[in-house]
Amino acid sequence: MDFSDTAERISQKITSRGHTVEKSGIETKLRRLVDEFGVPPAEAERTVLNELAREFSLTGFQSGGAGEQKTLNQLMNGEWVTVECKVVALTAAPSPSIAQTGIMADVSAAMRFVVWSRANAPVLEAGKWYRLESAVVDQYKGMLNLKIHSGTTVREVPHEGSLKPDITPIRDLSPGVASVRGKVVQEWEATHDRILQSGLIADETGSVRFVLWKEEGKERLNPGGVYTLYYATVDDFNGRLSITLNTATTVPEEGDIQVNTGSSSFQGAFVHLAPGSGLIKRCPVEGCNRVLSRQNYCPVHEIQPQFQYDLRIKGWLDNGEETREILIQRGESEHLVGMNLDQARELAENNPLGMDEVFLRFREALLGRYLSCRGREIENRLLVSGCELLHYEPEQLANLLNRAGGSL
C-alpha cells in the first residue's frame, strides 16, 4: 500500500505550524500501524497526526475516533478506544516482542492487556490507574484484549476509592477475566514441567479446572482449602473452560463450601488398572501432595524420605460402546478392594514385591468386575465420588434370555 500521499498530507499540516518532520518516518509509522496492527488507514492517519501534535505541543489536530472514553464492559472487538483503568495484575511477558502484560480493571469489568515492545510506552505499575488513549481492542481465544502500541498515549491519573470485583458463580464463567470463590477439591499430577499445580476448584454451582504455572512468587493452593481468586483468566479450549491463576490475587478464606459433587455416572467393566494405582507415596511438604517416584523423588521438592502413604485407583471402565477414565481416591478405593491403608502398608513392608504386591491385589480385586461410578466428569475423566460393584443377578439374566428366546 502506498502511504506517500498520506505522509505528505500529515507533513504539510505539521510544517504549516513551523516544525519540520521527515516524511519517510511518517510513512514508517503508518505502515507499521496498518500492516502490523491491522489499523484502518484513516485511523492510522489520525493516530500519527495526533502523536506528532503531542510531540510538538500543537493544538487543534486531535480528532475523534478513539477520543470518547468508555468503560471496559462497553468495548468491542476492533475498536480504537480511550479508557481509564487500574493495573490489578502483572505477569511475565511470554515473548521479547511484548514489554508488559497483565490485567486492567475498572468498576465495570476486567480485561487482559498487552504492551508491545515497539510502543516505547512508560512502564506500568501494579495498583496504579492510567488513561489510555487510542488503545486497540482485539480478540484472542474468545477473549477481548487491550493492545498498547506506538500510537497509544499512556499517562497516570489520580483515582480515589478501591475496586471491589463481583464474584462470578463457576457455572456462569465465560472466556475473559473473572473472580471466583471456591474450594480445591482435586489436585492432579503435573503434565508439564512448567506447571506448578493443576486440579479442580468448585463452588455450590459447579467446578472448573485450574492451572498455576511456575512463576516467581507463586504458591500452591492447599487441597481442601477455600479461596477467593480475584482476576483469574478464564480460557476456552475445545469447548471446555479452565482458569489460569497467575494473574489472580489469591485470598485464603475461613469456613467451608458445600460444593457441587457432580452428577455424571458411568457403568462398565473395569478393563485396565493404570500404573500409579494401589499404594502410593505423596510429598509431605505442606500444600504439595504430589505423587513421588519409586526413589521418593518429588519433581518440585526433590528427595522426600519422610513421605506419606495413600491409596488410589486409576483405570478404565468400558460399557461395550465407550470407555471412561476413572480416578478413585482413598475412601472409595478401600471400599472397593476391601483393604485399608494400614493393611496395604503392612502388606508392602512385609512382602518381597513391596508396593507391587498391593498393585497386584488391587488388579485381582477389580479387573473384569462391573462397576457403577458417579462423580464429576472433566475431559473424559470421571472424578469418582461414589462407586459400587455390580453383582450377578440370576433373575435378571433369566429374564434377558427369555426375552431373547421369545423374539426368536
N, C-alpha and C positions, 0 to 999 in steps of 0.2 A: 504494500500500500504506500502511496506517495504522500508524505507529510509536508512537502516543501511549501505548499500554499498556506497551510495552517500555521507553519512555523513563521512564514513571512508576515502573516496577519498578527500573530502574537508579538513578533519583534517590533513591528511598526507601532503598536499600542504602547509598548514599553519605551521605545525611542522617543515618542511624542511627549513623554514625561521627563526627558532629559537623561535617560540612562541607556547604556549600551549592553546588549546581550547577544551571545553567539547563536545564530540560527541552527548550527549543527547540534549544539547542546539541547535546544528546544526539540529538534527532531528526535534526538535520542530518547528524551523523556516521553514524548508522545508515543514512539514505537514501543517502548517498554510497557507503558500502560495498556496499549491496545493489544499488542502481541502476547505479552507475558501474563497480563492480568485480565484480559478479556473485557477491558473497559470500552464502552461505546465511544467512537471518535469525538462526538460533541461533548461528552462528559470529560474525556481526556483533555480537550482544549480548555474547558473551564478550569480543570484541576491545575494544569500547568500555568495558566494565566494567573490564577489565584495564588499559586506558590510564588511566582515572580513578584506579584504585587506585595506579598508579605515580606519577601527578601529586600525589596527596595522601599518598604514602608509607604506604599502608594494606596490611595483610596479610590473608590468608585468602580473597581473591577469585580468585586465579589458578586457572584451571581447566585441564582437559586440552585436547584438540583438537590444537593445534599445539605442545604442550609437549615431546613426545618428540623428542629430537634424532636426525636421520637424516644419512646421507651422501648426496652428490649422486646417486650411481648408484641410490639407493633411491627417489627422488622420482617421483611420478606426477602426471599432469595433473589439475588441480582441487583438489589438496591444499593445506592450510594447514600450514606446516612450520616447524621450528626447525633451523637448520643453522649450522655453523661452517666458514668457508671464507676463502680468501685472494683478494684482488683482484689478478689477474695482468695485466689489461689494462683501460685506459680509452679510450673512443673518443668522438668528438664527438656530442653529443646531436642527433638528427635533427629535433626539434621543440621549441617552448617548453614543451610540457606535460611534457617529460622533463628532469629535473635532471641525471642521470648515466646512462650505460650503458657496458657493457663485459663482461668475462669474470671469473667467480669460479671457483675450483678448490679441491678438497681431494684427499686421497690416492686417491679412487675415480674421480673424473671432473672435467669442467669444464662450465660452463653460462653462457649469456648472462644478464645481469641488467639490470633497468631500475629506476631510482628515479624515481617520479613527483614532479613539482614540488610538488604539493599535500601530499606526505608530510612536508615540513619535516624531513627526515632529516639527520643530520650528513653532511658532505662526506666521501666515502670516498677513501682514498689508495691508490694502487697499491703493492703489496708488503706491505700490512698485512692481518692476519687480523681477521675480525669475526664476532660471533654475531648472527644474525638470528632473531628470534622473531616468529611469525605472518606470515611471508612467504607469498606466494601463488605456486603453480606453475601456469602455463598453457602452451598450445601454439600456436605460430605457424609455418606452413610446415613442419610435421613436426618442429619443434624445440622442446624444452622451455625455458622461461624462468622466472627468478625475478623476481617483481614486489615491490618495496618500496613500501608505501603508508602512509597516515597511521596505521594500526593496527599497523605493524611496529616492534618495538623493535630498535634497532641499537646495538651497543656493541663497541668494540675489545677484543680479547682477546690475551693473550700466546701465542706459539706457538714452539716450538723445532724446529729442523730445516728442511729445504727440500723443496719438491716436485720430483719427477722424473717428468714425464708419460711415459706409454708412447707409442712411435712406432707409428702405425697404417699398415699397407700400403695403398696407394691403392685397390686393388681391394676393400678391406674398409670403405671410408668409408661413412658414413651421415649424415643430417642431424643437426647438433649442433655440437660443438666437438671438434677433433682435432688431433694433432700428427703431422706427416709429414716424411719426409726424401726429397728428390727433386732432379731435375736440370731446369733450364729448357731445354726442347727446342724451343719455338716462342715467338715474340713476335709479337703481332698488332697491326695498326693500331687505334688507339682509335676506338670507335664513338660515344663521348660525350665532351664536353669536360670532364666531371668525372672521367674515368678517367685515372689516371696511367700504368697499364700493365696489359695483359692478355696472356694467352698460355696455354701448356701446360706443365705440370710433370709429370714421370714418374719412376717407380722401376722396380724389377725386375718388379712385378706389374701395372702398368697406368699410365694417365695421367688427368689431370683438368684442366679449365680453371681458371685462377686470375684474379682481378681485384684490383687495388690502386687504390683511389680516392684522389684528390688530398686530402691532409691534411698539415698542418704536421708536419715531421719525418720524413715517409715518403720512402724512397728506392727507386728502381727496382732490380729484380734483373737481374743480368748474364746474357744468353743464354749457355747452356753451363755456367753456374755450378751448383754443388751447394749446397743449403741445407737446414738443419733449421728447420722452421716450427712453433714451439710455439704452441698455442691458436689455430689458424686456425678460422674459422667455415665450416662446410660447409652449403651451401644446396641445395635440390632445386627445380628449375624445369622443369615439363613432363617429369618423369621423368629429367632429366639433372642430375648433381651438378656443383657448382662450389665453389671455395673462395675466400673473401674474406680478404685478408691484413692488413687494417687492424687487426685485433685481435691479430695474431700477433707474437711475438718472433722476428725473423729472424736466424739464425746461419749465416754462411758456413762451409762445410766444405772441407777439403782432399780431394784424390783425385777419383775419378770414379765414376759408376754405370753399369752395363750395363743401360740402360733397355729396357723392352718397346717395340719399334718398331711394334707394331700388326700385326694380321693381316687387316685388311679389304682387299678388292680389288674393282676395277671395270673393265670393258671397255666401250668405246663409241667413237663418232665424236666427234672434237673439233669442236664446233659453234660455240664462241664464245671469242674471246680478249678478256679483260676489260681495261679501262684499268688502268694500273699494272703492266702486263706489259712484258717486254723489258728494256731498260737503265733502271735506276732510280738515284736518289741517296738516300743514307742519311745521317742525322745522325751526325757524328763524335764527339759528346760521349760519354764512357765510360758504358756502361750504357743509352744511349738507343736508337740503331739505327732510329729512326723513318724512314719514307719521307718525303722532302722534296717540296715542291711545285716547279713549274717555276721559281719565283723563289727556290729554295733555302731555303724557309721551313720551319722545324720548329715545330709547334704548342706545343712546350714550350720550346725554346731559341732560337726566332726565327731570324734570318738566319744561315746557316752557309756561308760561301764556301769553306771547306776540307772540302767534302763527300767522301763515299766512294761509288764506283760499285758496283753489284751487279746481278745478273741474277735474274729470276724469271718464272714463268708462272702467271697466274691465268685460269681459264676454266671451261668446262662440257663434260662428256662426256655423250653420250646413246646409250643402247643400244636405243632404239626403244620402251621401256616406261617408263623413268625416266631422270632426269638426275642428275648428281652434280657439285657444285662441287669443283674440284681446285686445290691450291696446291702448286707445284713450286719448290723452291729452286735455287740457282745450279748445283750439281753436275749434277743431272739435267736442268736446262734446257740446259746446254751440250751434254750428250749427245744430247738430242732434236733440237736445231736445228742441230748441227754448227758452233756459233760460241761461242768462249770469251770471257771478259770483256775481254781486251785487244783482240781483234778487234772486239767490239761498241763499245768505247770509241773505237777508231780510226775506225770507220765513222761514228759520230755526230759526231766532231770534224771530219771532212773531207767531210761531205755537207750540202747546203743544208737538208735536212729535219731534221738533227740526230738527236735521240733517236727522233723519229717514224719515221725510216728503219729503225732497229733493230726497232721495233714491227711495221712492215710486213713485214720479213724473217721475224720470228717467225710472223706470221699466215700468210704464204705457205707456211712450212715445216710448219705444223700444221693449218690449217683443212681439215676434211674427212678428215683421216687418222684411222685407228683406233689407239687406244692401249690398253694394258693397264697399269693402275696399281695399286699396293699401298701400304698405309701405315696411318695411324691416322685413324679417322673420328670427327669431332666435329661435332655439329649439322649433319648433311648436307654437311659439308665434308670431303674426303679430303686429309689432310696427307701428301703423297706422299713415300715413302722410296725407291721404285724404280719405274721406268716404261720400257716398251719400245714401239716402233712395231710394229704388227701388219701383216705384209706379205701381199700377194695370193698365194694358192697355187692354181694351176690345177687340181691334182688334187682338192683339197677341193671346189672349185666344180663340177667334173665329177661327183663323187660325189653332191652335192646335187641336181644336175639329173637324174641317173639315178634317184635315189630318187623325185623328184617325177614323172618320167615313168612309172616303174613303178607308182605308185599310181593313175595315170590309166588 
